[in-house]
């Protein structure tokens, strides 16, 4: 520990290493430390973006957890989705994935449809690269949730966009929208990061399903 005396700090950057030195008024190095910032994915760091479960599905939204994944506190893709955001790119078996959000400890993306089984996720960016193995299922349903004050509700909405809650309950026979991920293949098929060209309810038979 440094004693109370006049010092100044000198910082030098060498690649991904930051060297910080404490120097006295005579120019002597009194103390120093090295700070190394390297991207590193957490073990089981690839999770579904809704329930944060390690069960992920083809076409599902995912959250990638780790440390020093980016230099930024958090950046969202504002104009749709991008395959490179703040210098960060994520690949699945060498194929770039669309990015929705990039932060220091979290990156949000979407897996492609049609890729099932063992795969490698690799993140690369200003802090280097890190890879993890993930097991992709055909389907792994998960429901998004919304916090309202102290309460947490499923992302279940009325047709006018209001959240279904104890203050605004659903009514019998009412149409509702439930936000999920990991449902697997869709009909008609769509590409990752693309919206469906039309609303298509396969097997609904045109019948309205009421809320229970």
C-alpha positions as CSV (number, residue, x, y, z in Angstrom):
1,X,0.0,0.0,0.0
2,X,1.3,3.5,-0.9
3,X,2.1,5.9,1.9
4,X,0.7,9.4,1.8
5,X,3.1,11.3,-0.5
6,X,3.0,13.1,-3.8
7,X,2.6,10.6,-6.6
8,X,1.2,10.6,-10.1
9,X,-0.1,7.7,-12.3
10,X,1.1,6.7,-15.7
11,X,-0.9,4.3,-17.9
12,X,0.4,2.5,-20.9
13,X,-1.6,0.2,-23.2
14,X,0.1,-2.7,-24.9
15,X,-2.5,-4.7,-27.0
16,X,-5.1,-5.9,-24.5
17,X,-3.0,-5.1,-21.4
18,X,-3.1,-1.9,-19.4
19,X,-0.1,-1.1,-17.2
20,X,-0.7,1.4,-14.4
21,X,2.3,2.7,-12.5
22,X,2.5,5.0,-9.4
23,X,5.6,7.3,-9.8
24,X,7.0,9.6,-7.2
25,X,8.3,13.1,-7.9
26,X,11.8,11.8,-8.6
27,X,10.5,9.6,-11.4
28,X,10.9,6.4,-9.5
29,X,8.3,3.6,-10.0
30,X,6.8,3.0,-6.6
31,X,4.1,0.4,-7.5
32,X,2.4,-0.9,-10.6
33,X,-0.3,-3.3,-11.7
34,X,-1.4,-5.0,-14.9
35,X,-5.0,-5.1,-16.1
36,X,-5.8,-7.6,-18.8
37,X,-9.1,-7.4,-20.5
38,X,-9.9,-10.5,-22.5
39,X,-13.3,-11.6,-23.7
40,X,-14.3,-14.9,-21.9
41,X,-17.6,-16.7,-22.2
42,X,-19.1,-18.2,-19.0
43,X,-19.4,-22.0,-18.8
44,X,-22.9,-22.7,-20.1
45,X,-22.9,-19.1,-21.0
46,X,-25.2,-19.6,-24.0
47,X,-28.8,-19.4,-22.7
48,X,-32.3,-18.8,-24.0
49,X,-33.1,-15.1,-23.8
50,X,-36.5,-15.6,-22.1
51,X,-35.9,-17.9,-19.1
52,X,-32.1,-17.9,-19.2
53,X,-32.2,-21.7,-19.4
54,X,-29.3,-23.7,-21.0
55,X,-31.9,-25.4,-23.2
56,X,-31.8,-23.4,-26.5
57,X,-33.6,-24.1,-29.8
58,X,-33.0,-23.5,-33.5
59,X,-34.4,-20.1,-34.4
60,X,-34.6,-19.1,-30.8
61,X,-33.3,-15.9,-29.2
62,X,-30.3,-16.4,-27.1
63,X,-28.3,-14.5,-24.4
64,X,-24.5,-15.0,-24.3
65,X,-23.0,-14.4,-20.9
66,X,-19.4,-13.7,-20.0
67,X,-17.0,-10.9,-19.1
68,X,-15.3,-8.2,-21.1
69,X,-17.3,-9.2,-24.2
70,X,-17.3,-5.5,-25.3
71,X,-15.9,-2.1,-24.4
72,X,-19.4,-0.6,-24.2
73,X,-21.8,-0.6,-21.3
74,X,-24.6,-1.6,-23.7
75,X,-25.6,-1.0,-27.3
76,X,-28.8,-2.0,-29.0
77,X,-29.1,-2.5,-32.7
78,X,-31.5,0.4,-33.5
79,X,-31.9,-0.1,-37.3
80,X,-33.1,-3.7,-37.3
81,X,-30.4,-6.2,-36.6
82,X,-26.7,-6.3,-37.5
83,X,-24.0,-9.0,-37.7
84,X,-21.4,-6.6,-36.2
85,X,-22.1,-4.2,-33.4
86,X,-19.5,-2.1,-31.5
87,X,-16.9,-4.3,-33.2
88,X,-18.3,-7.5,-31.8
89,X,-19.3,-10.4,-33.9
90,X,-20.8,-13.8,-33.0
91,X,-20.6,-16.9,-35.2
92,X,-22.2,-20.3,-35.0
93,X,-20.0,-22.9,-36.7
94,X,-18.4,-20.1,-38.7
95,X,-21.7,-18.4,-39.7
96,X,-22.3,-14.9,-38.5
97,X,-25.4,-14.5,-36.2
98,X,-27.6,-11.4,-36.1
99,X,-26.9,-9.2,-33.1
100,X,-29.7,-7.4,-31.1
101,X,-27.7,-6.1,-28.1
102,X,-24.0,-6.0,-27.1
103,X,-22.7,-5.2,-23.6
104,X,-19.7,-6.0,-21.4
105,X,-21.3,-9.1,-19.8
106,X,-24.1,-9.9,-22.2
107,X,-24.8,-10.2,-25.9
108,X,-28.2,-11.0,-27.4
109,X,-28.6,-12.8,-30.7
110,X,-30.7,-15.3,-32.6
111,X,-29.8,-18.9,-33.6
112,X,-30.5,-19.9,-37.2
113,X,-33.3,-22.3,-38.1
114,X,-32.3,-25.7,-39.3
115,X,-29.2,-26.1,-37.0
116,X,-29.7,-28.8,-34.5
117,X,-27.2,-30.7,-32.4
118,X,-23.7,-29.8,-31.1
119,X,-22.4,-26.5,-32.4
120,X,-19.7,-24.0,-31.5
121,X,-20.5,-20.4,-30.7
122,X,-17.5,-18.0,-31.1
123,X,-17.5,-14.3,-30.0
124,X,-14.9,-12.0,-31.3
125,X,-14.3,-8.3,-30.8
126,X,-12.0,-5.6,-29.5
127,X,-11.2,-7.7,-26.4
128,X,-10.2,-10.8,-28.4
129,X,-12.3,-13.9,-28.9
130,X,-13.8,-16.7,-26.9
131,X,-15.7,-19.8,-27.8
132,X,-18.2,-22.2,-26.2
133,X,-19.9,-25.4,-27.2
134,X,-23.7,-25.4,-27.2
135,X,-26.3,-28.1,-27.7
136,X,-29.2,-26.9,-29.9
137,X,-32.6,-28.6,-29.7
138,X,-35.3,-28.6,-32.3
139,X,-37.6,-26.9,-29.8
140,X,-37.2,-25.5,-26.3
141,X,-40.2,-23.3,-25.5
142,X,-39.6,-20.4,-23.0
143,X,-41.9,-17.5,-22.1
144,X,-40.6,-13.9,-21.8
145,X,-41.5,-12.0,-18.6
146,X,-42.1,-8.4,-17.7
147,X,-41.6,-6.7,-14.3
148,X,-44.2,-4.3,-13.1
149,X,-43.1,-2.9,-9.7
150,X,-42.6,-5.8,-7.3
151,X,-44.5,-8.2,-9.6
152,X,-43.3,-10.3,-12.5
153,X,-45.8,-11.3,-15.2
154,X,-45.6,-13.4,-18.3
155,X,-45.3,-11.2,-21.4
156,X,-49.0,-11.8,-22.2
157,X,-50.7,-8.8,-23.8
158,X,-54.2,-7.7,-24.7
159,X,-54.8,-6.7,-28.3
160,X,-54.3,-3.1,-27.4
161,X,-50.8,-3.8,-26.0
162,X,-51.7,-3.7,-22.3
163,X,-50.1,-6.2,-20.1
164,X,-52.4,-8.9,-18.6
165,X,-52.1,-8.5,-14.9
166,X,-54.1,-8.6,-11.7
167,X,-55.2,-5.0,-12.4
168,X,-56.0,-5.8,-16.1
169,X,-57.0,-9.4,-16.2
170,X,-58.0,-11.3,-19.4
171,X,-61.6,-11.9,-20.2
172,X,-63.2,-15.2,-21.5
173,X,-63.0,-15.3,-25.3
174,X,-60.5,-12.5,-25.6
175,X,-57.6,-12.7,-28.1
176,X,-54.2,-12.5,-26.3
177,X,-50.6,-12.3,-27.5
178,X,-47.9,-14.4,-25.6
179,X,-44.3,-13.6,-26.3
180,X,-42.1,-16.7,-26.4
181,X,-38.9,-18.1,-27.9
182,X,-37.6,-21.6,-28.8
183,X,-40.8,-22.8,-30.4
184,X,-38.9,-24.5,-33.2
185,X,-39.7,-24.5,-37.0
186,X,-42.5,-22.1,-38.1
187,X,-44.9,-22.4,-41.0
188,X,-44.4,-20.7,-43.4
189,X,-40.6,-20.8,-42.9
190,X,-38.7,-17.6,-42.2
191,X,-35.1,-16.7,-42.0
192,X,-33.4,-15.7,-38.8
193,X,-33.8,-12.0,-37.9
194,X,-36.6,-11.6,-40.5
195,X,-40.3,-11.1,-39.7
196,X,-42.9,-13.4,-41.1
197,X,-44.5,-12.1,-44.3
198,X,-48.0,-12.9,-43.0
199,X,-49.9,-14.1,-40.0
200,X,-50.5,-17.8,-40.3
201,X,-52.1,-19.9,-37.7
202,X,-51.7,-23.5,-38.7
203,X,-54.3,-25.9,-37.4
204,X,-56.4,-23.2,-35.6
205,X,-59.4,-24.1,-37.7
206,X,-60.5,-20.5,-37.6
207,X,-61.8,-20.9,-34.0
208,X,-61.1,-18.3,-31.4
209,X,-59.4,-19.7,-28.3
210,X,-60.7,-18.1,-25.1
211,X,-58.6,-17.3,-22.0
212,X,-59.1,-19.5,-19.0
